[in-house]
């Protein structure tokens, strides 16, 4: 037996102590991290504008966007009315749900 090399038993004890230290650090890290994640989750998923307020905003944004697009098209409202009406509802639905979701 070489006195400079630790025995197998000493290695196992050191490995067990190291494992307990790692597990202790993981438990401590999780106990610190979980309240922070809960706070972040509650702030992200807190109630925002709501569907009613976002519907008003979406109607104004969709109407303004379609006015700008029809004036830029050249024919104006009369030449493109068959595309403007369904476009308004598609824009309205998109802006309504995205505004309610994001804010």
Protein Blocks (a to p, Z undefined) as FASTA:
>chain_A
ZZkbccfklmmmmmmmmmmmmmmmmmmmmmmmmmmmmmmmmmmmpccebjmlmmmmmmmm
mmmmmmmmmmmnonommlmmmmmmmmmmmmmmmmmmmmmmmZZ
